[in-house]
Amino acid sequence: MTSSTEAETMTAIAVEGGRGPASALKPVRIPRPQPKPGEILIKVRAAGVNRPDIVQRLGMYPPPPGAPDTLGLEVAGEVAVAAGRWKVGEKVTALLGGGGYAEYAVVDARHALPIPAGFSFEDAAGLPETVFTVYANVFEHGGLKAGETLLLHGATSGIGVTAIQMAKAAGARVIATGRGADKAKAALALGADVAVDVTAEDFAEVAKREGGVDVVLDMVGGDYVSKNLDALNTGGRIVFIAALGGAELNIPIFRIMMKRAVITGSTLRPRDADEKARLAAEIERVVWPWIAAGKIKPQVDKTFPLEDAAAAHAHLEGGAHVGKVILVAG
């Protein structure tokens, strides 16, 4: 029989010592979150694992004010406490400020979306962080349009596989890069028009042979920056979402001027609630019909039980994954 104390608590994943390696992730019992007005409580069935979770685990990406200290930026599950448009028992996927690595999570009701038909909880848990990021950066900041070409780095990451499919759904051409022939082959299988193994070819030279690119989605930075500019067509846009290869730009301003290039970037997590709600509504309007039409399909690389979050992080850090790493709860 469940005690009242047990009913008021839940299993969640905490970082032992506040920061550390993957092995520092441990299951703990913490109070079950209580939704505020306008929030829903979700019984979490699956949660996405993302690179920002790793950065937070290392102590370099603190949650925004008011967000839970525990990791997890996206979940799928059932509504346990309703608000807004949602009813108890409805199946939803949601973008969170944190707290997804747990049995329950609270979120602004406007930041949840219905799970697409035919998607499992595991499939749906991999949607919010990647779809929101790609839509905001590739389509809004980058302004990618039908007939243009997207250069995408990290093609087999969760962001990468989503960006390939969304760009193709929008009628754009995709040049994707990855480290190794296997990753280049996987990018082609996902729909990329051209795939470059950066260990064997210069992606800028390939892109120029292919007619140049109009938008670059870059999560690498470092020495990729100058090559991105080489590949860019006049009036093109470079959008940064991470800097895994180096966070400093060192390029001559006149090169930017000559190409009339726009260099921008953004993060998703610190955006305010109203802005995330606006994005959610746009994504439901634009992207959910692409999913319904079969143009965007789930790409789950591997699942792990919630209690094995440490193994999930180690797998993601290993870099061999193609698509999303998912935690399964309950």
VEXDOPA-997504 format. One record per atom (N, C-alpha, C): x, y, z. Coordinates in steps of 0.2 Angstrom, whole numbers, padded with zeros to 4 digits, always signed. Atoms other than C-alpha are relative to their C-alpha. Layout:
<atoms>
XYZ
...
</atoms>
This chain:
<atoms>
+0004-0006+0000
+0000+0000+0000
+0004+0006+0000
-0004-0006+0001
+0007+0017-0005
-0002+0005+0006
+0001-0005-0005
+0009+0029+0010
-0001+0007-0003
+0002-0006+0003
+0003+0047+0009
+0007+0004-0001
-0007-0004+0001
+0022+0053+0010
+0002-0003-0007
-0002+0003+0006
+0026+0041-0005
-0004+0004-0006
+0004-0003+0005
+0011+0048-0015
+0002+0008-0001
-0002-0007+0001
+0018+0066-0012
+0007+0001-0003
-0007-0001+0002
+0035+0062-0018
+0001-0004-0007
-0001+0003+0006
+0042+0055-0034
+0008-0001-0001
-0007+0001+0002
+0058+0048-0042
+0002+0005-0005
-0003-0005+0005
+0069+0061-0051
+0008-0002+0000
-0007+0001+0001
+0087+0061-0057
+0004+0007+0002
-0004-0006-0003
+0099+0073-0047
+0007-0001-0002
-0007+0000+0001
+0117+0077-0050
+0004+0000+0007
-0004+0001-0006
+0127+0070-0035
+0005+0005+0001
-0005-0005-0001
+0137+0084-0028
-0001+0007-0004
+0002-0006+0003
+0129+0097-0039
+0003+0001-0007
-0003+0000+0006
+0140+0094-0054
+0005-0006-0001
-0005+0006+0000
+0151+0080-0061
-0001-0004-0007
+0000+0004+0006
+0153+0066-0074
-0007-0003-0001
+0006+0004+0001
+0139+0055-0081
-0002-0004+0006
+0001+0004-0006
+0141+0044-0066
-0003+0003+0006
+0002-0004-0006
+0136+0058-0054
-0008+0000+0000
+0007+0000+0000
+0118+0056-0060
-0003-0006+0004
+0002+0005-0004
+0108+0047-0047
-0008+0001+0001
+0007-0001-0001
+0089+0043-0044
-0001+0002+0008
+0002-0002-0007
+0082+0052-0028
-0007+0001+0000
+0007-0002-0002
+0065+0055-0020
+0000+0007+0001
+0001-0007-0001
+0060+0073-0021
-0008+0001+0000
+0007-0001+0000
+0043+0081-0018
-0003+0001-0007
+0003-0001+0007
+0031+0080-0033
-0002+0007-0001
+0001-0007+0001
+0029+0097-0041
-0008+0001+0000
+0007-0002+0000
+0013+0106-0039
-0001+0006-0005
+0001-0005+0005
+0006+0116-0054
-0003+0006+0002
+0003-0006-0001
+0002+0134-0053
-0005+0001-0005
+0005-0001+0005
-0012+0142-0062
+0002+0001-0007
-0003+0000+0007
-0010+0140-0080
+0005-0005-0002
-0005+0005+0001
+0001+0125-0078
-0003-0007+0000
+0002+0006-0001
-0002+0107-0081
+0005-0005+0003
-0004+0005-0003
+0005+0092-0072
+0000-0006-0005
+0000+0006+0004
+0011+0078-0083
+0003-0006+0003
-0003+0006-0003
+0014+0060-0078
+0005-0002-0006
-0005+0001+0005
+0030+0058-0088
+0001-0008-0002
-0001+0007+0003
+0031+0042-0099
+0007+0000-0003
-0006+0000+0003
+0047+0047-0108
+0003+0007+0000
-0003-0006+0000
+0060+0061-0108
+0006+0000-0004
-0005+0000+0005
+0072+0067-0121
+0007+0002+0004
-0007-0002-0002
+0091+0068-0117
+0003+0004-0005
-0003-0005+0004
+0100+0083-0124
+0006+0003+0002
-0007-0002-0002
+0117+0090-0125
+0000+0006+0005
+0000-0004-0006
+0112+0105-0114
-0001-0003+0007
+0000+0003-0006
+0108+0093-0101
+0007-0002+0003
-0007+0002-0002
+0126+0087-0101
+0004+0007+0002
-0003-0006-0002
+0132+0105-0100
-0003+0002+0007
+0003-0001-0007
+0120+0108-0085
+0003-0004+0005
-0003+0005-0004
+0127+0092-0077
+0007+0002+0002
-0007-0002-0002
+0144+0099-0078
+0001+0007+0003
+0000-0006-0004
+0139+0115-0069
+0000+0007-0005
-0002-0006+0005
+0140+0127-0085
-0007+0003-0003
+0006-0002+0003
+0121+0129-0089
-0005+0000+0005
+0005+0000-0005
+0111+0134-0074
-0007+0001-0003
+0007-0001+0003
+0092+0133-0076
-0002+0007+0001
+0002-0006-0001
+0083+0149-0078
-0004+0001+0006
+0004-0002-0006
+0074+0158-0063
-0007-0004+0000
+0007+0003-0001
+0059+0148-0057
+0000-0008-0003
+0000+0006+0003
+0064+0132-0067
+0003-0005+0006
-0003+0005-0005
+0068+0115-0057
+0007+0000-0001
-0007+0002+0000
+0086+0111-0053
+0001-0006-0004
-0001+0006+0003
+0084+0094-0060
+0000+0001-0008
-0001+0000+0007
+0088+0090-0078
-0006-0002-0004
+0006+0003+0004
+0076+0087-0093
-0004+0006-0003
+0003-0006+0003
+0070+0100-0106
-0006-0002-0005
+0005+0002+0004
+0057+0089-0115
-0003-0007+0003
+0003+0007-0002
+0044+0075-0110
-0006-0001-0004
+0007+0002+0002
+0029+0066-0116
-0003-0005+0005
+0004+0003-0006
+0016+0059-0105
-0007+0001-0001
+0007-0001-0001
-0002+0060-0099
-0001+0006+0005
+0002-0006-0004
-0010+0076-0092
-0003-0003+0007
+0003+0002-0006
-0013+0072-0073
-0004+0006+0004
+0004-0006-0002
-0019+0090-0068
+0000+0004-0006
+0001-0004+0006
-0027+0100-0082
+0000+0007+0001
+0001-0007+0001
-0027+0118-0087
+0000+0002-0007
+0000-0002+0007
-0029+0128-0102
-0005-0004-0005
+0004+0004+0005
-0035+0118-0117
+0000-0008+0001
-0001+0007-0002
-0030+0101-0109
-0005-0003+0005
+0004+0004-0004
-0040+0088-0101
+0004-0006+0003
-0004+0005-0004
-0034+0075-0088
-0001-0006-0005
-0001+0006+0003
-0028+0059-0097
+0002+0001-0008
-0002-0001+0007
-0024+0068-0114
+0008-0001+0000
-0007+0001+0001
-0007+0063-0121
+0003+0006-0003
-0003-0007+0002
+0005+0078-0123
+0007-0001-0001
-0007-0001+0000
+0023+0082-0127
+0001+0007+0001
-0001-0007-0003
+0030+0098-0119
+0007+0002+0000
-0007-0003-0001
+0045+0109-0119
+0000+0003+0007
+0000-0002-0007
+0051+0112-0101
+0006+0005+0001
-0006-0004-0002
+0063+0124-0093
+0005-0004+0004
-0004+0005-0004
+0069+0109-0083
-0004-0005+0004
+0004+0005-0004
+0063+0094-0072
-0003-0005-0004
+0003+0005+0004
+0060+0082-0086
+0002-0007+0002
-0002+0006-0002
+0070+0068-0079
-0003-0002+0007
+0004+0001-0006
+0057+0063-0066
-0007-0003-0002
+0007+0003+0001
+0040+0054-0064
-0005+0005-0002
+0005-0005+0001
+0030+0070-0065
+0004+0007-0002
-0003-0006+0001
+0034+0087-0072
-0006+0005-0001
+0005-0005+0001
+0024+0104-0073
+0003+0004-0005
-0002-0004+0006
+0024+0115-0088
-0006+0005-0001
+0005-0005+0003
+0015+0131-0094
-0005-0004-0005
+0005+0004+0005
-0001+0123-0103
+0001+0002-0007
+0000-0003+0007
+0003+0134-0118
+0007-0003-0004
-0006+0002+0002
+0020+0125-0120
+0000-0008-0002
+0002+0008+0002
+0012+0107-0123
-0003+0000-0007
+0003+0001+0006
+0007+0100-0139
-0003-0007+0000
+0002+0007+0001
-0003+0085-0144
+0005-0005-0003
-0004+0005+0003
+0006+0069-0147
-0002-0002-0007
+0003+0002+0007
+0005+0066-0166
-0002-0007+0000
+0003+0007+0001
-0005+0051-0172
+0005-0005-0002
-0005+0005+0002
+0005+0035-0173
+0007+0001+0004
-0006-0001-0004
+0019+0042-0161
-0001-0003+0007
+0000+0003-0006
+0024+0032-0146
+0002+0006+0005
-0002-0005-0004
+0028+0042-0130
+0008+0001-0001
-0007+0000+0001
+0047+0038-0134
+0001+0005-0006
-0001-0004+0006
+0045+0045-0151
-0002+0008+0001
+0002-0007-0001
+0036+0061-0145
+0004+0004+0005
-0005-0003-0005
+0048+0064-0131
+0006+0004-0003
-0006-0003+0004
+0061+0068-0144
-0002+0006-0004
+0002-0006+0005
+0051+0082-0153
+0002+0007+0003
+0000-0007-0002
+0050+0098-0142
+0007+0003-0001
-0006-0004-0001
+0068+0103-0139
+0003+0001-0007
-0003-0001+0007
+0074+0099-0157
-0005+0004-0005
+0005-0003+0004
+0058+0105-0166
+0000+0007+0001
+0001-0007-0001
+0057+0121-0157
+0007+0004-0002
-0006-0003+0002
+0076+0124-0159
+0001+0001-0007
-0001-0001+0008
+0076+0121-0178
-0005+0005-0002
+0005-0005+0003
+0060+0131-0181
+0003+0007+0002
-0002-0007-0002
+0066+0146-0171
+0007+0002-0004
-0006-0002+0002
+0084+0146-0178
+0001-0001-0008
-0001+0001+0007
+0083+0139-0196
-0006+0004-0004
+0005-0003+0004
+0066+0146-0201
-0002+0007+0002
+0001-0007-0003
+0064+0162-0190
+0006+0004-0001
-0007-0004+0001
+0082+0168-0188
+0003-0001-0006
-0004+0001+0006
+0089+0160-0203
-0004+0001-0006
+0004-0001+0005
+0074+0163-0214
+0000-0005-0006
-0001+0005+0005
+0076+0147-0224
-0007+0000-0004
+0006+0001+0005
+0064+0146-0239
+0000-0005-0005
+0000+0005+0005
+0059+0134-0252
+0004+0002-0005
-0005-0002+0005
+0072+0133-0265
+0007+0002+0002
-0007-0002-0003
+0086+0138-0254
+0004-0006+0002
-0004+0006-0002
+0100+0127-0248
+0003+0002+0008
-0002-0001-0007
+0104+0124-0229
+0006-0005+0000
-0006+0004-0002
+0121+0118-0224
+0000-0001+0008
+0002+0003-0006
+0119+0108-0208
+0006-0004+0003
-0005+0003-0003
+0133+0103-0196
-0003-0005+0005
+0003+0005-0005
+0131+0088-0184
-0006-0003-0002
+0006+0002+0004
+0119+0080-0196
-0003-0006+0004
+0003+0006-0003
+0116+0064-0185
-0002+0001+0007
+0002-0002-0007
+0113+0073-0169
-0008+0000+0000
+0007-0001+0000
+0095+0075-0163
-0002+0006-0003
+0001-0006+0003
+0095+0093-0169
+0001-0002-0008
-0002+0001+0007
+0103+0087-0186
-0005-0004-0003
+0004+0004+0003
+0091+0073-0190
-0007+0004-0001
+0006-0004+0000
+0076+0085-0186
+0001+0005-0005
-0001-0005+0004
+0084+0099-0196
-0001-0002-0008
+0000+0003+0007
+0086+0088-0212
-0007-0001-0002
+0007+0001+0001
+0068+0083-0211
-0004+0006-0001
+0004-0006+0001
+0061+0100-0208
+0001+0004-0006
-0002-0004+0006
+0071+0108-0221
-0003-0003-0007
+0003+0003+0006
+0066+0095-0234
-0008+0001-0001
+0007-0001+0000
+0048+0097-0229
-0002+0007-0002
+0001-0007+0002
+0049+0115-0232
+0002+0002-0007
-0002+0000+0007
+0056+0112-0250
+0007+0003-0001
-0007-0002+0000
+0074+0117-0246
+0004-0006-0002
-0006+0005+0001
+0090+0108-0251
+0004+0000+0006
-0004+0001-0006
+0101+0101-0238
+0007-0003-0002
-0007+0002+0000
+0120+0099-0237
+0002-0002+0007
-0001+0002-0007
+0124+0089-0221
+0007-0002+0001
-0007+0003-0001
+0141+0086-0213
+0000-0004+0007
-0001+0004-0005
+0147+0073-0201
+0007-0003+0000
-0006+0002-0001
+0162+0065-0194
+0000-0008-0002
+0000+0007+0002
+0165+0048-0203
-0005-0002-0006
+0004+0002+0005
+0158+0039-0218
-0007-0003+0002
+0006+0003-0002
+0145+0030-0208
-0006+0006+0001
+0005-0006-0002
+0137+0047-0202
-0002+0004-0006
+0002-0003+0007
+0138+0054-0220
-0006-0004-0003
+0005+0004+0003
+0128+0039-0226
-0006+0000+0004
+0006+0000-0004
+0116+0040-0212
-0004+0007-0002
+0003-0007+0002
+0113+0059-0217
-0004-0001-0006
+0003+0001+0006
+0109+0054-0234
-0007-0004+0000
+0006+0004-0001
+0097+0040-0228
-0006+0004+0003
+0005-0004-0003
+0088+0054-0218
-0003+0005-0005
+0003-0004+0005
+0085+0064-0234
+0005+0006-0002
-0004-0005+0003
+0100+0075-0236
+0002-0001-0007
-0002+0001+0007
+0104+0079-0254
+0007-0001-0001
-0008+0001+0000
+0123+0080-0251
+0002-0001+0007
-0002+0001-0007
+0132+0073-0236
+0008+0000-0001
-0007-0001+0000
+0150+0077-0232
+0004-0003+0006
-0004+0002-0006
+0162+0067-0221
+0006+0005+0001
-0005-0006-0001
+0173+0081-0214
+0006-0003+0002
-0007+0003-0001
+0187+0069-0210
+0003-0002-0007
-0003+0002+0007
+0189+0066-0229
+0000+0005-0005
+0001-0006+0004
+0183+0082-0237
-0001+0006+0003
+0001-0006-0003
+0182+0100-0235
-0007+0002-0002
+0007-0002+0001
+0164+0105-0233
-0001+0006-0004
+0001-0006+0003
+0166+0122-0239
+0001-0001-0008
-0001+0001+0007
+0173+0116-0256
-0005-0004-0003
+0006+0003+0003
+0159+0104-0258
-0006+0004-0001
+0006-0005+0000
+0146+0117-0254
+0001+0005-0006
-0001-0005+0006
+0154+0129-0267
-0001-0004-0006
+0001+0004+0006
+0154+0115-0280
-0008-0001-0001
+0008+0001+0000
+0135+0113-0276
-0004+0006-0001
+0004-0006+0001
+0131+0131-0279
+0000+0004+0006
+0000-0004-0006
+0134+0138-0261
-0006-0001+0004
+0006+0001-0004
+0122+0139-0247
-0003+0007+0002
+0004-0006-0002
+0109+0151-0241
+0000+0001+0008
+0000+0000-0008
+0108+0146-0222
+0005-0005+0002
-0005+0005-0003
+0121+0138-0211
-0003-0001+0007
+0002+0001-0007
+0115+0130-0195
+0006-0003+0004
-0006+0002-0003
+0131+0128-0184
+0000-0001+0007
+0000+0001-0007
+0133+0120-0168
+0008-0002+0002
-0007+0002+0000
+0152+0118-0170
+0004+0007+0002
-0004-0006-0001
+0160+0136-0171
+0007-0002-0002
-0007+0002+0001
+0179+0136-0170
+0002+0002-0007
-0003-0001+0007
+0188+0134-0187
-0006-0001-0005
+0005+0001+0005
+0171+0130-0195
-0002+0007-0003
+0004-0007+0001
+0166+0149-0195
+0003+0002-0006
-0003-0002+0006
+0178+0154-0209
-0002-0004-0006
+0002+0005+0006
+0173+0139-0220
-0008+0001-0001
+0007-0001+0001
+0155+0143-0217
-0001+0006-0004
+0001-0007+0004
+0157+0161-0224
+0003-0002-0007
-0002+0002+0007
+0167+0153-0239
-0006-0003-0003
+0005+0004+0003
+0152+0142-0242
-0006+0004-0002
+0006-0004+0000
+0139+0156-0240
-0001+0004-0007
+0002-0004+0006
+0130+0164-0255
-0001+0007+0003
+0001-0007-0002
+0128+0183-0255
-0007+0000+0003
+0007-0001-0004
+0114+0188-0243
-0001-0006+0004
+0001+0006-0005
+0116+0171-0233
+0000+0002+0007
+0001-0001-0007
+0113+0169-0215
+0004-0006+0004
-0003+0005-0004
+0124+0159-0202
-0003+0001+0007
+0003+0000-0007
+0115+0154-0186
+0003-0005+0004
-0003+0005-0005
+0124+0147-0171
-0005-0002+0006
+0004+0003-0006
+0116+0136-0158
+0004-0003+0005
-0004+0002-0005
+0131+0130-0149
+0007+0001-0003
-0007-0002+0002
+0150+0131-0150
+0005-0006+0002
-0004+0006-0003
+0157+0113-0147
+0007+0000-0002
-0007+0000+0002
+0173+0117-0157
+0004+0007+0001
-0004-0007-0002
+0177+0135-0150
-0005+0005-0001
+0005-0005-0001
+0167+0150-0145
+0002+0007-0002
-0002-0006+0002
+0177+0164-0152
+0000+0001-0008
+0000-0002+0007
+0174+0172-0169
+0006+0004-0002
-0005-0004+0003
+0189+0178-0179
+0000+0000-0007
+0001+0000+0007
+0184+0183-0196
+0000+0008-0002
+0000-0007+0002
+0188+0199-0206
-0007+0003-0002
+0007-0003+0001
+0173+0211-0206
-0002+0001-0007
+0002-0001+0007
+0175+0215-0224
-0002-0006-0004
+0002+0006+0003
+0172+0197-0229
-0008-0001+0001
+0007-0001-0002
+0155+0199-0220
-0004+0005-0004
+0003-0005+0004
+0152+0215-0229
-0001-0002-0007
+0000+0001+0007
+0156+0209-0246
-0006-0005-0002
+0006+0005+0001
+0143+0194-0244
-0006+0002+0002
+0007-0003-0003
+0130+0205-0235
-0002-0006+0004
+0002+0006-0004
+0130+0190-0223
-0003+0003+0007
+0003-0001-0007
+0120+0190-0207
+0002-0006+0004
-0003+0005-0005
+0128+0181-0192
-0004+0001+0006
+0005-0001-0006
+0116+0177-0178
+0000-0007+0004
+0000+0006-0004
+0112+0164-0165
-0005+0001+0006
+0005+0000-0006
+0100+0160-0150
+0001-0006+0004
+0001+0006-0004
+0097+0149-0136
-0008+0000+0001
+0008+0001-0001
+0079+0142-0132
-0002+0001+0007
+0002+0001-0006
+0079+0139-0114
-0002+0007+0004
+0001-0006-0004
+0080+0157-0107
-0006+0004-0003
+0006-0004+0003
+0065+0164-0118
-0005+0000+0005
+0005-0001-0005
+0051+0170-0108
-0006-0005-0002
+0006+0005+0001
+0034+0160-0107
-0004+0002-0006
+0004-0003+0006
+0025+0171-0119
+0003-0002-0007
-0003+0001+0006
+0038+0169-0132
+0000-0008-0002
+0000+0007+0001
+0039+0150-0130
-0008-0002-0002
+0006+0001+0002
+0020+0150-0131
-0002+0001-0008
+0000-0002+0007
+0021+0159-0148
+0003-0005-0004
-0003+0005+0004
+0033+0147-0154
-0004-0007-0001
+0003+0006+0000
+0023+0132-0149
-0006+0000-0005
+0006-0001+0004
+0007+0139-0158
+0003+0000-0008
-0003+0000+0007
+0018+0142-0174
+0002-0007-0002
-0002+0007+0001
+0025+0124-0173
-0006-0004-0001
+0006+0004+0001
+0008+0117-0171
-0003+0001-0007
+0003-0002+0006
+0002+0127-0186
+0004-0003-0006
-0004+0001+0006
+0017+0124-0198
+0003-0008+0000
-0004+0006+0000
+0027+0108-0192
-0005-0006+0001
+0004+0005-0002
+0013+0097-0185
-0004-0003-0006
+0002+0003+0007
+0005+0095-0203
+0005-0003-0004
-0006+0004+0003
+0022+0090-0209
+0000-0007+0003
+0000+0007-0004
+0022+0076-0196
-0006-0004-0002
+0006+0004+0002
+0004+0071-0201
+0001-0003-0007
-0001+0002+0007
+0009+0070-0219
+0006-0005-0001
-0006+0005+0001
+0024+0058-0215
+0007+0003-0002
-0006-0003+0002
+0037+0071-0219
+0006+0000+0005
-0005+0000-0006
+0045+0071-0202
-0001-0007+0004
+0001+0006-0003
+0048+0054-0194
+0004-0001+0006
-0004+0000-0006
+0054+0050-0177
+0007-0004-0001
-0007+0004+0001
+0073+0044-0176
+0002-0001+0007
-0003+0001-0007
+0076+0037-0158
+0005-0005-0001
-0006+0004+0000
+0093+0030-0157
+0000-0006+0005
-0001+0005-0005
+0092+0021-0140
-0004+0003+0006
+0003-0002-0006
+0081+0021-0125
+0003-0003+0007
-0003+0002-0007
+0086+0019-0106
-0005+0001+0005
+0004-0001-0006
+0076+0017-0090
+0002+0007+0003
-0002-0007-0004
+0075+0034-0080
+0005-0001+0004
-0006+0001-0005
+0086+0026-0067
+0007+0000-0003
-0006+0001+0004
+0099+0023-0080
+0002+0007-0004
-0002-0007+0003
+0101+0042-0084
+0008+0000-0001
-0007+0000+0000
+0120+0040-0081
+0002-0003-0007
-0002+0004+0006
+0121+0027-0095
-0002+0004-0006
+0002-0004+0006
+0111+0038-0107
+0004+0006-0001
-0004-0006+0001
+0122+0053-0104
+0007-0003-0003
-0007+0003+0003
+0138+0042-0107
-0001-0002-0007
+0001+0001+0007
+0130+0036-0123
+0000+0006-0005
+0000-0006+0004
+0126+0053-0129
+0007+0003-0001
-0007-0003+0000
+0144+0059-0125
+0004-0004-0004
-0004+0004+0004
+0151+0045-0134
-0001+0002-0008
+0001-0003+0006
+0144+0053-0150
-0001-0005-0006
+0001+0005+0005
+0140+0037-0160
-0008+0000-0002
+0007+0000+0001
+0121+0040-0159
-0002+0003-0007
+0003-0003+0006
+0110+0044-0174
-0007+0001+0002
+0006-0001-0002
+0095+0053-0168
+0000+0001+0008
+0001-0002-0007
+0088+0055-0150
+0001-0006+0004
-0001+0004-0006
+0092+0047-0134
-0005+0001+0005
+0006-0001-0004
+0077+0044-0123
+0000-0004+0006
+0001+0003-0006
+0073+0040-0105
-0007-0002+0001
+0007+0003-0001
+0058+0029-0101
-0002+0000+0007
+0002+0000-0007
+0049+0032-0085
-0007-0003+0001
+0006+0003-0001
+0035+0022-0078
-0004-0004-0005
</atoms>
